Amino acid sequence: MVRNLTMRALTREGFQCDGASDGNEALALADCTQYAAVVTDLRMPNMHGHALAVELLSREHHPLLFVLTAATEPRMAKDLLYRGVADVLYKPIDYLLLAAKVRERVDASVAFTPKLDQVDATLQKKDNPKAFEAPMQVVGSGNMPPAIDRVEFQQGLSRIAEVMPASEAVLTVYQMTQSDTFDSQQLAGAIAKHDLLATEVIQLANTPFYNPNGLKISQLDRASLQFGQKRIGQLALAANAQAAMLGIESFPLKTDSVWRRSVAAGIAMELLIVRGFHYDLAEGLLLCATTQELGRVLLASLLPKHYERAFRSCLDLNQSIFEVEQATLPQSQNEVMCTAIEGWNVPGESFAPLKHLHKNYASVSLLPEPLRTKTELVKIAGLIAKVAIGAWEPWDHVELPTNELLDRLGPLSIATIIKEVKGHIACINAFESPVWGSARNSTSSQAVVSTSLPYYDASSTSYDFLADVLASMNVNLLSCKSPTESQAGLICNCVGVRSPGLLTLFGDAEAKKKIVVICDSQDADYYRAFERTIVVPSSYAALKRALGAR
């Protein structure tokens, strides 16, 4: 109860909060996320708050520490303040005062913390005094854009309602779907007032997933029955955001490509629910899946100069836009999208997974259930959409779920889902939309010519997600049963597995130079003997370039 009240007060002060039930869980979260502040109790199970504070304070870039305690522990409080804790607050807690203190200290800390590039310059000057004899400013396409502080960022976000307003017609539809008092004809009449929503409802109702009989549906009332009232409510909110994209100039983002991936993610989400028997988790998942890329379009409109530099730096530095956003923005694009949806008076539980999509799978695994599973499903739906559409952009972030995660989510049959999503998208593209016109059929940014490369899967698992990802990038994989079948430019999938046999087979240094090993970050050191090692997550451009693919 104390933790929940504290988080609620901090959220009102503008913080994004993660909760942990003990010190061990807190350290696991801190290993994956750079927090501005940590608020901790002292008496906790498994790890005492004092031990947690000491461990966090020993780290080079530690967060501000705020400790809650009873007045009967003054010696420990003095010790913590001596070690560097920002403040010790005594129970009973005034939660609003606590949140205000944390906000004040964090803002002060940000204001007086030197930028990372200034720190780097200082260290380089110490190592090479002549390197910075004259003041120098480097501005070019290859530079990471400067970080935006929280104050400037919030000023930009103040225009969210202007850029992505809530359509009265859409909100009416959403509110009707939350009640059982309206029939299909009344709902169809409300849907008809929003062109994009009406088009998508008809199109989706005619896809094989919703219409296995194949009888063409052209009336909105029948489509509403076929599609389902709850789904329409979520789709209405997504359509509101998608319609707003029409008026957004966000080069080089292609709004038609984002739309297609959003629709594909929604279809993938529905299939994941069915295949994995996750019916009890379905609430809000369609909304999260279809809007998971729209926050970036919104941010590119609110911060155009920043994103212009961000996309250039992605191309020059082989980084993903996700990595640039993490380094330069106080919030992820998904969290910004949550702010927009929140402004439409939608309950928070309907889009809760969206707040956590910027976290890697290891961090997501620490979330409480059912939020963990829902977030994992939405992330996987987004990846399936990219693979099915094949409309990769150079700055896309490529992150693969482990096979253990896929097994935990049930018999999903990812390969079948990808195939079905492709079929559904083909059905949707056959329609002519009065809103989007021919934009849906625009070509993707990937090259038409494919590159053929020998491929060996060292993971020996039932499903190889990497193979489908590479195939969607126009890399033609020539499957090898053994890594010795072809040593010339061989790609070895070692994601999530350590293969001692691979190291033994290619003991010769020259042989290792011909092998491309793709692994995750935790096994990067294990495969360091191979000069051509690709670590995922990675950007699309970095992955393609490392493979030598065109």
VEXVO-656144 format. One line per 2 residues: their letters; for each residue x negated, z negated, y negated of C-alpha. Coordinates in steps of 0.5 Angstrom, whole numbers, plus 500, padded with zeros to 3 digits. Layout:
a	X Z Y | ...
! end
This chain:
mv	500 500 500 | 494 498 495
rn	491 505 497 | 497 509 496
lt	499 505 489 | 492 506 487
mr	492 514 488 | 498 515 485
al	496 512 478 | 489 516 479
tr	493 522 480 | 497 521 473
eg	490 521 470 | 489 528 472
fq	485 526 479 | 485 530 485
cd	485 524 490 | 483 523 498
ga	485 517 502 | 480 513 507
sd	482 508 511 | 475 505 512
gn	468 506 510 | 466 510 516
ea	472 515 514 | 470 515 507
la	462 516 508 | 465 522 512
la	469 525 507 | 463 524 502
dc	458 528 506 | 463 534 505
tq	465 533 498 | 462 532 491
ya	466 526 488 | 466 524 481
av	468 517 483 | 470 512 489
vt	474 507 489 | 474 502 494
dl	476 495 497 | 471 490 500
rm	474 487 506 | 476 493 510
pn	475 494 518 | 469 498 521
mh	465 498 515 | 465 493 509
gh	466 495 502 | 459 493 500
al	456 497 505 | 459 503 503
av	457 502 496 | 450 501 498
el	450 507 502 | 453 511 497
ls	449 509 491 | 443 510 495
re	444 518 495 | 441 522 490
hh	447 525 486 | 452 519 488
pl	459 518 485 | 461 513 480
lf	463 506 484 | 469 502 483
vl	470 496 487 | 476 492 488
ta	476 485 490 | 479 478 490
at	476 473 485 | 473 468 490
ep	467 473 491 | 463 473 485
rm	456 473 488 | 458 479 491
ak	461 482 485 | 454 481 481
dl	450 484 487 | 454 490 486
ly	454 491 479 | 446 490 479
rg	446 495 484 | 449 500 480
va	457 499 481 | 460 502 475
dv	466 496 475 | 468 491 479
ly	476 489 478 | 479 483 481
kp	486 483 484 | 492 483 483
id	491 490 480 | 494 493 474
yl	494 500 477 | 495 504 470
ll	489 500 467 | 485 501 473
aa	486 509 473 | 485 509 465
kv	478 505 466 | 476 510 472
re	478 516 467 | 474 513 461
rv	468 512 465 | 468 519 469
da	469 523 462 | 463 519 459
sv	459 520 465 | 461 528 465
af	459 528 457 | 452 525 458
tp	450 528 465 | 445 534 464
kl	447 541 466 | 444 543 473
dq	440 549 470 | 437 544 465
vd	435 539 470 | 432 545 474
at	428 547 468 | 426 540 467
lq	423 540 474 | 420 547 474
kk	417 545 467 | 414 539 470
dn	411 543 476 | 408 549 471
pk	408 547 464 | 406 554 461
af	413 556 464 | 417 554 459
ea	412 554 452 | 418 557 448
pm	425 556 448 | 429 561 453
qv	436 563 454 | 437 568 460
vg	444 571 460 | 445 577 465
sg	450 579 470 | 446 576 476
nm	447 569 473 | 452 564 475
pp	457 563 470 | 456 556 466
ai	460 550 469 | 467 549 465
dr	468 542 463 | 474 538 465
ve	477 538 458 | 476 546 457
fq	479 547 464 | 485 543 462
qg	486 547 456 | 486 553 459
ls	491 551 464 | 496 549 459
ri	498 556 459 | 500 556 466
ae	508 556 465 | 507 562 460
vm	503 566 465 | 507 564 471
pa	513 562 469 | 519 560 473
se	524 565 474 | 531 562 473
av	534 567 479 | 528 565 484
lt	529 557 482 | 537 558 483
vy	536 561 490 | 531 556 492
qm	536 550 490 | 541 554 494
tq	537 554 500 | 536 547 500
sd	543 545 501 | 548 547 506
tf	554 548 501 | 553 556 500
ds	555 562 505 | 550 568 506
qq	554 572 501 | 553 567 495
la	546 567 497 | 545 574 497
ga	548 575 490 | 543 570 488
ia	537 574 491 | 540 581 488
kh	538 578 481 | 531 578 483
dl	528 585 485 | 522 583 488
la	525 578 492 | 531 582 494
te	526 588 497 | 522 583 501
vi	528 580 504 | 530 587 506
ql	523 589 509 | 522 582 512
an	529 582 516 | 527 589 519
tp	520 587 522 | 520 587 529
fy	519 579 529 | 525 578 525
np	529 584 528 | 527 585 535
ng	533 589 536 | 531 595 531
lk	538 596 528 | 536 597 521
is	539 592 516 | 540 594 509
ql	545 589 506 | 542 582 503
dr	548 578 506 | 546 580 513
as	538 580 512 | 539 573 509
lq	542 571 516 | 537 575 520
fg	531 572 516 | 534 564 515
qk	536 560 509 | 530 556 509
ri	525 561 510 | 528 565 504
gq	527 559 500 | 520 559 501
la	519 566 500 | 523 566 493
la	518 561 490 | 512 566 493
an	516 572 490 | 516 568 483
aq	509 568 483 | 508 575 486
aa	512 578 481 | 508 574 475
ml	502 578 478 | 505 584 475
gi	503 583 468 | 496 580 469
es	490 584 468 | 485 581 472
fp	480 586 474 | 477 587 479
lk	482 583 483 | 487 588 485
td	494 585 485 | 497 590 490
sv	491 588 495 | 493 581 494
wr	500 582 495 | 499 585 502
rs	494 580 504 | 500 575 502
va	505 578 506 | 501 579 512
ag	499 571 511 | 506 570 511
ia	508 574 517 | 501 571 521
me	504 564 519 | 511 565 522
ll	507 568 529 | 502 562 529
iv	508 557 529 | 512 561 534
rg	506 562 539 | 503 555 538
fh	510 551 538 | 509 548 531
yd	517 549 529 | 517 541 527
la	511 543 522 | 514 549 519
eg	517 546 513 | 513 549 507
ll	508 553 511 | 510 560 509
lc	510 558 502 | 503 556 502
at	501 562 507 | 503 567 502
tq	501 563 495 | 494 561 498
el	490 567 494 | 495 567 488
gr	492 562 484 | 485 566 483
vl	489 571 480 | 492 566 475
la	485 563 474 | 483 570 472
sl	488 571 467 | 487 564 464
lp	479 564 464 | 478 572 463
kh	471 571 461 | 469 566 466
ye	471 570 472 | 468 577 469
ra	461 573 469 | 463 570 476
fr	465 577 479 | 459 580 477
sc	454 574 479 | 458 575 486
ld	456 582 487 | 449 580 484
ln	447 574 488 | 451 576 495
qs	456 569 494 | 463 569 495
if	468 567 489 | 470 561 493
ev	462 558 492 | 462 560 485
eq	469 557 483 | 466 551 487
at	460 550 483 | 463 552 476
lp	470 549 476 | 473 542 476
qs	479 544 481 | 480 550 486
qn	484 556 485 | 489 553 490
ev	490 546 487 | 491 550 480
mc	497 554 484 | 499 547 486
ta	500 545 479 | 504 552 477
ie	509 550 483 | 509 543 481
gw	512 545 474 | 518 549 478
nv	520 542 480 | 518 543 488
pg	517 537 492 | 510 536 493
es	511 535 501 | 513 543 501
fa	506 545 498 | 501 539 501
pl	497 543 505 | 495 548 499
kh	492 542 496 | 486 542 501
lh	485 549 503 | 479 549 499
kn	476 544 504 | 472 547 510
ya	474 545 517 | 470 539 518
sv	473 536 512 | 480 538 514
sl	479 535 520 | 479 528 517
lp	486 529 514 | 492 525 517
ep	497 528 521 | 501 532 520
lr	497 535 514 | 491 536 518
tk	494 541 523 | 499 544 517
te	492 546 513 | 489 549 519
lv	494 553 520 | 495 556 513
ki	487 557 513 | 487 561 520
ag	493 565 517 | 489 567 511
li	484 569 515 | 488 573 520
ak	491 577 514 | 484 579 512
va	483 582 519 | 489 585 520
ig	489 588 513 | 482 590 513
aw	482 590 505 | 476 586 504
ep	473 585 498 | 465 584 497
wd	466 577 494 | 471 574 500
hv	469 568 503 | 468 569 511
el	470 562 514 | 471 562 522
pt	475 556 525 | 471 553 532
ne	474 555 539 | 475 547 539
ll	480 548 533 | 484 554 536
dr	485 550 543 | 487 544 539
lg	493 548 536 | 495 551 542
pl	496 558 546 | 496 562 539
si	493 568 542 | 490 570 536
at	488 577 538 | 496 579 539
ii	498 576 533 | 493 580 529
ke	496 586 533 | 503 584 531
vk	501 583 524 | 498 590 523
gh	505 593 526 | 509 589 521
ia	505 591 515 | 506 598 517
ci	513 597 517 | 513 594 511
na	509 599 508 | 514 605 510
fe	519 602 505 | 519 604 497
sp	519 598 493 | 522 599 486
vw	518 594 483 | 511 596 486
gs	512 603 487 | 506 607 491
ar	501 601 489 | 502 598 496
ns	499 604 499 | 493 604 495
ts	486 604 499 | 482 598 501
sq	475 597 498 | 472 598 504
av	468 604 506 | 471 609 511
vs	465 610 515 | 463 605 520
ts	457 602 523 | 456 602 531
lp	452 596 533 | 450 593 540
yy	454 586 540 | 453 580 545
da	458 574 545 | 453 568 547
ss	459 563 546 | 463 565 552
ts	469 563 550 | 476 566 551
yd	477 569 544 | 472 572 540
fl	474 571 533 | 468 574 530
ad	468 580 533 | 475 582 530
vl	473 580 523 | 467 584 524
as	471 590 527 | 476 589 521
mn	469 590 516 | 468 597 519
vn	463 595 524 | 464 598 531
ll	461 593 536 | 458 596 542
sc	459 590 547 | 453 588 551
ks	454 583 558 | 447 581 557
pt	443 580 551 | 437 584 554
es	442 590 555 | 440 592 548
qa	434 589 543 | 435 594 538
gl	439 591 532 | 443 587 537
ic	448 582 534 | 449 575 537
nc	455 571 536 | 452 564 536
vg	458 561 532 | 459 554 535
vr	454 554 540 | 447 553 542
sp	444 558 547 | 437 555 550
gl	437 561 554 | 437 566 548
lt	431 562 545 | 428 563 552
lf	429 571 553 | 426 572 546
gd	420 568 546 | 416 574 543
ae	416 573 535 | 417 581 535
ak	423 581 539 | 426 576 535
kk	425 580 529 | 430 585 532
iv	436 580 534 | 441 578 529
vi	444 571 530 | 450 569 527
cd	451 562 527 | 454 556 523
sq	451 551 518 | 450 546 523
da	446 550 528 | 442 554 523
dy	435 550 524 | 436 551 531
yr	436 558 531 | 431 558 525
af	426 562 530 | 430 568 529
er	428 571 522 | 435 575 521
ti	440 569 522 | 446 569 518
vv	450 563 517 | 457 562 516
ps	461 561 512 | 458 567 508
sy	461 572 503 | 463 579 506
aa	458 582 502 | 452 578 505
lk	455 579 512 | 455 586 511
ra	448 587 508 | 445 582 513
lg	448 587 519 | 445 593 515
ar	453 596 515 | 455 601 510
! end
